[in-house]
Amino acid sequence: MCLAAAADFLGAQSYVHAVLKRLSESEAGMETVGAPLVLESFTDVVRSSAVDVVYITLPVAQRDHWVRVCIEARKHVVGGAPSAAAPDAERLLCWLGGMSAARLLYLDGTPTAHGGPMMTRVAQLVGDLGRVRHMELCLVGAPGHAGGGVLGDLGWEAIGKILHLVDFTVPVGVSGRIVSCAQDGSIADFEAHMHFLVEGVHVTATFDCRYVEAQVMAPKSHMLIITTGGTLEAIEAEEGGGAVQNTVGDKGLCLRVVRSALKPLEMIQGAFQALDSATAPSSSFVLASPTIAMEAITTEEYLSPPSEASGHALWLHLRESLTQLGTEGRLLIDSEKGKDWGRKIYLTQLILDTLLKSAMTGQGESKDNLVPPLPSSLHCEQLASTVG
């Protein structure tokens, strides 16, 4: 299987070896893979019989053509995040439908948004605290080039983190507001509100994502998660000389967990010993039952940033989602894993689209916009018929 193809021979070779090492392949296994392919064009990559998976890092506006070409050539696709420009969930649905019909896998950056070691640890701590009731996220980064401006970049990441903590429950409604735009018209600051009903319980989430220039003294990216048993606050760690990073995951995280517990206090004896009996008649001290007080237990933890590139998580999930027919056969998608990733990718894009619609129609401050229900199957008849 060819994991990467590029005109830069040394760069491709280095990347392939790094990915293979992250996938726990042996040195001998690396040698049997051979040298990376050196191909002159994207067309050559897609048409090559030695390539099973095509990594598309093109801007979102250029992806539709190449995803369709990959489907025709029976290639699995790993794309950047977000999958498509907002609003474009229907286009993404067509991609997923066409790839599913051909037993192909489509992955975007969703695994890195919620499957990395940092978010895994956050989710574990939150699960230990209790059921989530409210989440607040603020993601700050340097201007990027994602479709939809900061909403399609840091906003996309915030949506993924929130969905991970509610087990990818479809929100009841969402609302968004464009706070400011850059000189080129792209969104530079965006605020959002999300409302979920998780097992009959209301859960709310808000996020603010913004671009700032590197020289500006910017606030740190952070998350606050309130549960039934306490709170968790994750703050970007002091690292990198104060330079603005693209995502909260580029730096370490300081986690502050406050656990609240009900603690029965001692009975009346001793509780009022400091009071003057002359000014506080004993009859006023009679209690029918012990009083109850809230005790807070605070712990702190530091999470180091991953030593390897966060994008390697993509390849781990890719390997887990594909099966090979025979020793030399094609790599085919594991149907259950493919459906699961397809649902997560599509739901993230659908929420992104609905937030942008809310902001553009001026409804961001007045009412929630209903998120359309997910289709029973991720399938687009028009595209699937061309690859069946």
Number of C-alpha atoms within 10 A of each C-alpha: 12 18 19 20 26 17 14 13 15 13 13 19 18 11 17 20 19 15 21 19 15 15 14 10 12 10 11 8 12 15 10 8 13 10 15 22 20 17 15 12 11 15 12 13 23 25 16 15 12 12 19 23 24 22 17 17 12 11 17 20 11 13 18 15 9 17 25 19 15 21 27 17 15 23 28 27 22 21 23 20 25 26 30 26 23 22 19 14 22 15 15 23 23 20 23 31 23 29 31 25 19 19 21 25 29 27 24 21 22 24 22 21 24 22 20 17 17 20 17 14 14 22 18 12 15 22 14 13 20 15 18 23 18 20 22 18 24 21 26 25 24 17 21 14 12 22 21 22 24 29 32 26 24 31 28 24 26 28 25 25 23 25 21 18 21 18 11 17 16 21 22 19 20 25 27 31 22 19 14 15 16 13 8 7 9 16 22 23 22 24 22 25 20 23 19 21 15 18 8 7 10 13 21 20 22 21 21 23 25 26 26 17 12 14 9 10 11 16 13 18 24 19 22 20 21 22 21 14 17 21 23 23 20 24 20 22 21 13 13 11 6 14 16 25 19 17 18 26 22 18 21 20 24 18 23 17 22 19 20 17 13 11 12 13 12 11 12 15 8 8 11 12 9 7 9 9 10 7 7 11 9 10 7 7 12 8 10 8 9 11 12 11 11 12 13 14 11 13 11 12 11 14 17 16 18 14 6 11 12 18 14 20 21 20 18 16 16 22 12 11 19 20 15 12 10 8 6 8 9 15 22 19 24 16 15 10 16 21 17 10 20 24 19 20 25 20 24 22 28 23 27 26 22 23 32 23 19 23 20 13 10 14 16 22 13 10 13 19 21 16 19 14 11 12 10 6 13 21 18 20 12 11 19 19 11 12 16 12
